[in-house]
């Protein structure tokens, strides 16, 4: 007899096993489909879910919030950047001309002569002359109307004017007082109002011959204190003075006043060039004082140094370089007799000084100035050969076409100031000679700089065309 399951039993069991396998396969398949479906659904919905998660993020999850803030800041900054671009590309200066008073505010008067009318007449002349030169002019008023000072300033600020000039007349109980005054806000160092005021005063005095009473930095006027651009107020004369009143009401004199104001504005935007140069330093006391003044005014100059003095005062020499001034070589010991014996003696002295300057300051100087100038009584027989040799070596020398004449012993400060002003002769390009080792030069330096508002002060460099003596005088 056969032991175990019969065929029928085994077949029945097999069928049951097949059914179980199919059921398991279906369950696995359904599970797989569900998993894949959920994954696909998650991917599809992820773009919608993530923003919800961003807004629901806690404060600790800061990066998402920072990203949103950055986009907001970008939107806010766009207008400012656009304004900056407009300022950068604008090539036509915008001048705001303010004819003082107007309408029911007549200003000062003498008889039937009223200030507001003279102010407007001069302002209109200024406007015409400026527009002929290509300026854009904004007038505070063009008719006999009252405009509040706050509105004048707001208009200038809103229109982004480059400068503001207010025109007025003066009055005094002392009938003999005459001349013009120019005012500006000296408490605001961010605007270049002082230079504008100096130029308007200087050029108007030159065109009219009027007395320059003073340029005052203690103005307490809304139009000079609340404007965002450089601003000044000119009192062109005294209506209380009979002689000056007659001038101020004449068309000819008003033309001169307008020409002076316009020329001052023209120099403000298009200055001439002055290269301020100092020889013979450094000295401990005087050079430091000169550097202090230049630093305060943000002016760069050129210092032609003496090697011996650099060895004595190395820190001063290094300060000259650190504050952005140009360094040139003057000589090593300033002994004219030995210096100009021959080409070789000059070159030896020069190279000695150049090595000292380089070791102390790190500057390998190329510019130089001859002691006494390129042509003087000590080098008559050798200067041409020296120039040829130094040029061959790649060095560049500079003479001058204006001077304080401060190397003359015993010169008074007032005389030095007069020398500096008189010798410039109104040239467009000036190389001014001074000596930073002279005490009186430091004494008058601030006043001297105020005398030249029409000049932009620059340091020399290798690209500046030199001024050279020809025969016995400076040219260029």
MARDRENGU-423662 format. One line per field, with one value per residue (C-alpha): residue number from 0; residue in three letters; chain; x, y, z. Coordinates in steps of 0.001 Angstrom, whole numbers, plus 500000, padded with zeros to 6 digits. Layout:
BEGIN
i: NUM;... .
aa: Ala;... .
ch: A;... .
c1: X;... .
c2: Y;... .
c3: Z;... .
REM end
This chain:
BEGIN
i: 0;1;2;3;4;5;6;7;8;9;10;11;12;13;14;15;16;17;18;19;20;21;22;23;24;25;26;27;28;29;30;31;32;33;34;35;36;37;38;39;40;41;42;43;44;45;46;47;48;49;50;51;52;53;54;55;56;57;58;59;60;61;62;63;64;65;66;67;68;69;70;71;72;73;74;75;76;77;78;79;80;81;82;83;84;85;86;87;88;89;90;91;92;93;94;95;96;97;98;99;100;101;102;103;104;105;106;107;108;109;110;111;112;113;114;115;116;117;118;119;120;121;122;123;124;125;126;127;128;129;130;131;132;133;134;135;136;137;138;139;140;141;142;143;144;145;146;147;148;149;150;151;152;153;154;155;156;157;158;159;160;161;162;163;164;165;166;167;168;169;170;171;172;173;174;175;176;177;178;179;180;181;182;183;184;185;186;187;188;189;190;191;192;193;194;195;196;197;198;199;200;201;202;203;204;205;206;207;208;209;210;211;212;213;214;215;216;217;218;219;220;221;222;223;224;225;226;227;228;229;230;231;232;233;234;235;236;237;238;239;240;241;242;243;244;245;246;247;248;249;250;251;252;253;254;255;256;257;258;259;260;261;262;263;264;265;266;267;268;269;270;271;272;273;274;275;276;277;278;279;280;281;282;283;284;285;286;287;288;289;290;291;292;293;294;295;296;297;298;299;300;301;302;303;304;305;306;307;308;309;310;311;312;313;314;315;316;317;318;319;320;321;322;323;324;325;326;327;328;329;330;331;332;333;334;335;336;337;338;339;340;341;342;343;344;345;346;347;348;349;350;351;352;353;354;355;356;357;358;359;360;361;362;363;364;365;366;367;368;369;370;371;372;373;374;375;376;377;378;379;380;381;382;383;384;385;386;387;388;389;390;391;392;393;394;395;396;397;398;399;400;401;402;403;404;405;406;407;408;409;410;411;412;413;414;415;416;417;418;419;420;421;422;423;424;425;426;427;428;429;430;431;432;433;434;435;436;437;438;439;440;441;442;443;444;445;446;447;448;449;450;451;452;453;454;455;456;457;458;459;460;461;462;463;464;465;466;467;468;469;470;471;472;473;474;475 .
aa: Unk;Unk;Unk;Unk;Unk;Unk;Unk;Unk;Unk;Unk;Unk;Unk;Unk;Unk;Unk;Unk;Unk;Unk;Unk;Unk;Unk;Unk;Unk;Unk;Unk;Unk;Unk;Unk;Unk;Unk;Unk;Unk;Unk;Unk;Unk;Unk;Unk;Unk;Unk;Unk;Unk;Unk;Unk;Unk;Unk;Unk;Unk;Unk;Unk;Unk;Unk;Unk;Unk;Unk;Unk;Unk;Unk;Unk;Unk;Unk;Unk;Unk;Unk;Unk;Unk;Unk;Unk;Unk;Unk;Unk;Unk;Unk;Unk;Unk;Unk;Unk;Unk;Unk;Unk;Unk;Unk;Unk;Unk;Unk;Unk;Unk;Unk;Unk;Unk;Unk;Unk;Unk;Unk;Unk;Unk;Unk;Unk;Unk;Unk;Unk;Unk;Unk;Unk;Unk;Unk;Unk;Unk;Unk;Unk;Unk;Unk;Unk;Unk;Unk;Unk;Unk;Unk;Unk;Unk;Unk;Unk;Unk;Unk;Unk;Unk;Unk;Unk;Unk;Unk;Unk;Unk;Unk;Unk;Unk;Unk;Unk;Unk;Unk;Unk;Unk;Unk;Unk;Unk;Unk;Unk;Unk;Unk;Unk;Unk;Unk;Unk;Unk;Unk;Unk;Unk;Unk;Unk;Unk;Unk;Unk;Unk;Unk;Unk;Unk;Unk;Unk;Unk;Unk;Unk;Unk;Unk;Unk;Unk;Unk;Unk;Unk;Unk;Unk;Unk;Unk;Unk;Unk;Unk;Unk;Unk;Unk;Unk;Unk;Unk;Unk;Unk;Unk;Unk;Unk;Unk;Unk;Unk;Unk;Unk;Unk;Unk;Unk;Unk;Unk;Unk;Unk;Unk;Unk;Unk;Unk;Unk;Unk;Unk;Unk;Unk;Unk;Unk;Unk;Unk;Unk;Unk;Unk;Unk;Unk;Unk;Unk;Unk;Unk;Unk;Unk;Unk;Unk;Unk;Unk;Unk;Unk;Unk;Unk;Unk;Unk;Unk;Unk;Unk;Unk;Unk;Unk;Unk;Unk;Unk;Unk;Unk;Unk;Unk;Unk;Unk;Unk;Unk;Unk;Unk;Unk;Unk;Unk;Unk;Unk;Unk;Unk;Unk;Unk;Unk;Unk;Unk;Unk;Unk;Unk;Unk;Unk;Unk;Unk;Unk;Unk;Unk;Unk;Unk;Unk;Unk;Unk;Unk;Unk;Unk;Unk;Unk;Unk;Unk;Unk;Unk;Unk;Unk;Unk;Unk;Unk;Unk;Unk;Unk;Unk;Unk;Unk;Unk;Unk;Unk;Unk;Unk;Unk;Unk;Unk;Unk;Unk;Unk;Unk;Unk;Unk;Unk;Unk;Unk;Unk;Unk;Unk;Unk;Unk;Unk;Unk;Unk;Unk;Unk;Unk;Unk;Unk;Unk;Unk;Unk;Unk;Unk;Unk;Unk;Unk;Unk;Unk;Unk;Unk;Unk;Unk;Unk;Unk;Unk;Unk;Unk;Unk;Unk;Unk;Unk;Unk;Unk;Unk;Unk;Unk;Unk;Unk;Unk;Unk;Unk;Unk;Unk;Unk;Unk;Unk;Unk;Unk;Unk;Unk;Unk;Unk;Unk;Unk;Unk;Unk;Unk;Unk;Unk;Unk;Unk;Unk;Unk;Unk;Unk;Unk;Unk;Unk;Unk;Unk;Unk;Unk;Unk;Unk;Unk;Unk;Unk;Unk;Unk;Unk;Unk;Unk;Unk;Unk;Unk;Unk;Unk;Unk;Unk;Unk;Unk;Unk;Unk;Unk;Unk;Unk;Unk;Unk;Unk;Unk;Unk;Unk;Unk;Unk;Unk;Unk;Unk;Unk;Unk;Unk;Unk;Unk;Unk;Unk;Unk;Unk;Unk;Unk;Unk;Unk;Unk;Unk;Unk;Unk;Unk;Unk;Unk;Unk;Unk;Unk;Unk;Unk;Unk;Unk;Unk;Unk;Unk;Unk;Unk;Unk;Unk;Unk;Unk;Unk;Unk;Unk;Unk;Unk .
ch: A;A;A;A;A;A;A;A;A;A;A;A;A;A;A;A;A;A;A;A;A;A;A;A;A;A;A;A;A;A;A;A;A;A;A;A;A;A;A;A;A;A;A;A;A;A;A;A;A;A;A;A;A;A;A;A;A;A;A;A;A;A;A;A;A;A;A;A;A;A;A;A;A;A;A;A;A;A;A;A;A;A;A;A;A;A;A;A;A;A;A;A;A;A;A;A;A;A;A;A;A;A;A;A;A;A;A;A;A;A;A;A;A;A;A;A;A;A;A;A;A;A;A;A;A;A;A;A;A;A;A;A;A;A;A;A;A;A;A;A;A;A;A;A;A;A;A;A;A;A;A;A;A;A;A;A;A;A;A;A;A;A;A;A;A;A;A;A;A;A;A;A;A;A;A;A;A;A;A;A;A;A;A;A;A;A;A;A;A;A;A;A;A;A;A;A;A;A;A;A;A;A;A;A;A;A;A;A;A;A;A;A;A;A;A;A;A;A;A;A;A;A;A;A;A;A;A;A;A;A;A;A;A;A;A;A;A;A;A;A;A;A;A;A;A;A;A;A;A;A;A;A;A;A;A;A;A;A;A;A;A;A;A;A;A;A;A;A;A;A;A;A;A;A;A;A;A;A;A;A;A;A;A;A;A;A;A;A;A;A;A;A;A;A;A;A;A;A;A;A;A;A;A;A;A;A;A;A;A;A;A;A;A;A;A;A;A;A;A;A;A;A;A;A;A;A;A;A;A;A;A;A;A;A;A;A;A;A;A;A;A;A;A;A;A;A;A;A;A;A;A;A;A;A;A;A;A;A;A;A;A;A;A;A;A;A;A;A;A;A;A;A;A;A;A;A;A;A;A;A;A;A;A;A;A;A;A;A;A;A;A;A;A;A;A;A;A;A;A;A;A;A;A;A;A;A;A;A;A;A;A;A;A;A;A;A;A;A;A;A;A;A;A;A;A;A;A;A;A;A;A;A;A;A;A;A;A;A;A;A;A;A;A;A;A;A;A;A;A;A;A;A;A;A;A;A;A;A;A;A;A;A;A;A;A;A;A;A;A;A;A;A;A;A;A;A .
c1: 500000;501413;502010;501499;499079;497157;497414;494092;495211;498529;496772;494303;497158;499025;495978;495654;499360;498955;495973;498027;500922;498617;497025;500476;501582;498459;499102;502745;501722;499066;501529;504144;501643;500549;504156;504983;501730;502474;505997;504733;502055;504656;506788;503840;502681;506160;506069;502814;503805;507182;505847;503459;506410;508355;505654;505164;508866;509900;512178;515154;514812;515983;517472;514046;512983;516285;515779;512405;513830;516609;514119;512261;515460;516350;513038;513582;517108;516288;515051;518155;520438;518573;519029;522744;523042;521259;523655;526618;525638;524362;526893;525016;525300;522000;522188;519451;519330;517311;516159;515609;512262;509362;505668;504568;508097;510113;513258;515184;514511;515670;512994;511348;514289;513214;515555;513296;513387;517169;517518;515296;516967;520436;519115;517632;520944;522741;520232;520757;524545;524564;522195;524419;527245;525116;523979;520504;519076;516193;514807;513157;510924;510722;508134;507325;505725;506178;507803;508381;511980;510933;509449;512582;514749;512308;512257;516050;516342;513574;515123;518510;520298;524094;524534;522323;523082;520811;521000;520252;521002;522274;521368;523035;522181;525734;525338;528999;529206;529655;530856;529579;529345;528954;527576;527611;527000;530426;529081;528345;531646;530017;529128;531645;529850;532947;534648;531478;531204;534874;534536;531377;532967;536328;535025;532276;534791;537079;534320;532876;535747;533484;534928;535078;533909;534116;533128;531299;530788;528330;525245;522032;519740;517276;518422;522050;521443;518656;519787;521337;523789;526600;524924;525826;524061;525555;524707;525858;525914;524285;521127;521734;524874;523946;526856;526523;522741;523210;525451;523154;520209;522183;522009;525759;526683;524114;525723;529081;527583;525974;529209;531136;528616;528587;532379;532501;530019;531991;535199;533313;532467;535470;538447;541941;544780;547449;550274;551392;555052;557322;561127;563906;562017;561238;561532;560066;557973;557138;556500;554182;552194;551938;550800;548158;546644;546703;545109;542307;541495;542036;544674;547527;550807;554317;557371;560876;562979;566556;568298;569990;566671;565023;567708;567076;563283;562370;558954;557939;559056;557016;554003;554200;553891;551229;548964;549034;551416;553905;557592;560369;564112;565677;569242;571193;572864;571961;575586;575362;579122;579745;576444;577045;580761;580024;577471;579031;578831;575161;574279;576186;574375;571020;571474;572590;569422;567287;568681;568010;564444;563783;565184;563175;559867;559848;559300;561560;561264;561415;560478;563058;563689;566999;568102;567756;565830;567085;568877;570654;573883;575635;575001;575243;578008;576645;572849;572278;574510;572877;569405;570522;572004;569077;566563;568535;568253;564461;564099;561675;562337;559903;560544;557747;555792;554637;556358;555922;559556;559787;563448;564307;565451;563216;560207;557057;553981;551865;554516;554660;550898;551021;553835;551863;548766;550543;552889;550130;548964;545650;547253;545208;548050;550245;553148;553632;556951;556995;559313;557923;561013;560107;558087;556167;555062;553160;551782;550132;549272;545573;545084;546993;544729;541659;543046;542861;539295;539348;542091;541883;544965;546646;549920;552407;552917;554860;552017;551884;553640;556537;557099;560704;562711;563767;566624;566063;562289;559652;557473;554555 .
c2: 500000;503491;505763;509689;512039;510820;512616;514283;515613;516828;518562;520224;521511;522738;524707;526305;527262;528866;530854;532060;533082;535065;536800;537751;538996;541153;542628;543395;544918;547095;548212;549070;551035;552921;553755;554973;556936;558651;559503;560998;562909;564303;565532;567107;568863;569903;573351;574074;572657;574443;578023;576972;575544;578811;580946;578353;578145;579013;581980;579653;578705;582164;581636;581557;584792;586502;585630;587336;590435;590709;590856;593624;595624;595289;596864;599727;600461;600581;604218;605384;603585;605174;608659;607965;606919;610106;612235;610396;610787;614392;616627;619945;621752;622909;626342;627714;631513;633123;636708;637776;639052;639826;640655;642183;641590;644414;644076;647253;650501;654062;656402;654675;652297;648885;645961;643263;644909;645165;641577;640284;642410;641076;637520;637600;638820;635997;633518;634673;634568;631122;629679;631043;629021;625884;625738;624749;627545;627343;630682;631066;633671;635288;637925;640275;637580;636515;633090;631884;631065;627535;627037;628368;625882;623022;623701;623708;620496;618724;619698;618452;621704;621643;625080;627840;631568;634123;637779;640661;644321;645725;648683;650536;653441;654645;656282;656047;652249;650591;647404;643873;640965;637244;634865;631091;628469;627677;625093;622586;621069;618558;621212;623285;626531;628431;627991;629038;632155;633051;632703;634801;637504;637438;637503;640052;642394;642001;642698;645724;647191;647076;646893;643314;643885;640267;636706;635518;631947;632771;633077;632302;632312;629612;629674;628986;626656;624383;623822;620446;621836;624426;627793;631432;634789;637909;641430;643262;646711;649234;651024;653338;654696;657343;656709;652930;653135;655016;652227;649424;650890;651284;648645;648851;648121;645344;643724;643843;642330;639544;638866;638553;636184;634067;633949;632790;630021;629096;628701;626663;624034;624490;625569;626329;624142;624911;622588;623658;622693;622920;622818;622152;620059;618317;620301;619081;622114;623911;620917;619437;622663;622748;619124;619821;622609;620560;617592;619713;621032;617722;619238;617209;618939;618077;618101;618275;616893;617449;614182;615461;616672;613345;611645;614096;613839;610463;610356;613640;612324;609175;611258;613184;609918;608444;611466;611124;613869;613517;613285;614569;615010;618416;617544;615950;618882;622068;623132;625034;625306;621560;620615;622472;621793;619263;616861;614103;616093;616875;613277;611939;614321;613506;609739;610026;611937;609530;606504;608149;609054;605550;603869;606102;606385;603508;605956;605547;609168;610174;613860;616440;620157;621908;623919;627515;626380;624679;627851;629970;631859;628761;626405;628635;626523;623090;623131;621983;618931;618115;618301;616039;613439;613465;613167;610250;608542;608941;611736;614661;618147;620933;624652;627091;630045;631597;631989;633218;634319;633026;632052;635740;636357;638512;638584;639624;637345;639981;640329;636572;636525;639377;637672;634475;636229;638649;636151;633757;636362;634532;631637;628517;626287;627344;625629;627651;627575;627684;626420;624348;625064;628780;629727;632599;630318;628204;631385;632595;629264;629237;632817;631978;629035;631231;633610;630900;629511;629544;626895;623189;622100;618949;617100;616678;613320;611930;612661;616405;618457;620247;623981;624806;627994;629483;631908;633734;633346;630696;629684;627336 .
c3: 500000;499075;502066;501833;499955;496979;493576;494177;497520;496067;493120;495395;497578;494486;493343;496748;496678;493242;494437;497466;495256;492972;495968;497314;493883;493610;497049;496193;492856;494442;497121;494507;492460;495539;496470;492958;492834;496129;494963;491716;493547;495953;493062;491313;494448;495670;493944;495722;499061;499371;499497;502246;504095;503625;505168;507938;508679;512192;512901;513163;509492;508430;504937;503237;504963;504122;500464;500451;502194;499660;496832;498609;499139;495471;494508;496956;495728;492026;491997;493911;491491;488591;490104;490593;486950;485845;487910;486468;482832;483104;481388;481413;484769;486263;487904;490150;490026;492804;492263;495856;497143;494733;494767;498074;499441;497919;499995;500767;498891;498437;497138;494201;493729;495041;495556;494072;490621;490482;491667;488879;486236;487127;487452;483965;482545;484342;482978;479403;479620;481238;478644;475881;477443;477434;481055;482148;484303;486758;487961;491344;489710;486280;487124;489985;492114;495701;496181;499728;500546;501489;498032;496358;498227;497693;493965;493753;495762;493848;490517;491698;490794;490918;492504;493951;493607;495279;494149;496534;497304;500595;502798;505657;507893;507234;503828;502860;503094;499697;498077;497757;500167;499473;502081;502472;505150;506560;508996;506212;505152;502788;500201;498254;499074;500152;496803;494977;497152;496657;492895;492662;494803;493035;489493;490144;491754;488747;486227;488072;490077;493136;496617;497924;501459;502615;501918;505015;506120;508907;506712;508565;505551;504598;500977;501901;504828;503576;500014;499262;496722;497081;497618;498108;498371;496812;497949;494817;496397;498758;497686;500632;498926;496353;493982;494136;493747;490494;489220;490356;488409;485166;482433;481806;485413;485704;482638;484409;487551;485546;483648;486897;488465;485294;485120;488738;487914;484801;486829;489402;486812;484525;486644;485469;486739;489304;490321;493770;494293;497332;497245;499766;502330;504391;507597;510835;511768;508548;506297;508908;509021;505216;505163;507812;505709;502508;504266;505713;502241;500464;498167;496683;495876;494693;496958;495477;498310;499446;500311;503471;504846;504067;506161;509002;508923;507406;509073;507439;504042;504560;505588;502305;500409;502713;502187;498413;497340;494495;495341;493126;493580;494142;495105;497933;499687;497754;497253;493977;493502;493675;492078;488824;488366;485651;484289;486392;489642;489034;488172;491186;493535;491955;492156;495787;496646;494648;496496;499867;498927;497628;500739;503093;501233;498764;495894;492859;491751;488106;488406;489462;489700;489226;492279;491110;488027;484888;483759;486368;486925;488326;485407;482324;480812;481653;481863;478246;478735;482077;480512;477671;480047;482492;479656;478229;481626;481570;484133;483710;485047;485884;486193;487167;485786;489084;492437;495985;495812;499366;499047;499428;502962;505144;502815;504687;504572;502807;500123;499564;499143;496644;494726;494376;493056;490745;489069;487970;485440;485033;483140;482483;483631;486531;488234;491399;493230;497041;499783;502634;504752;504948;508029;506409;503564;506054;507622;504417;502776;503717;502533;499365;498559;499094;496474;493807;493813;490014;490024;490628;492584;491270;491858;489039;487372;484431;482000;482775;480113;481832;481957;481067;481270;477978;478194;481477;481894;482432;479520;479024 .
REM end
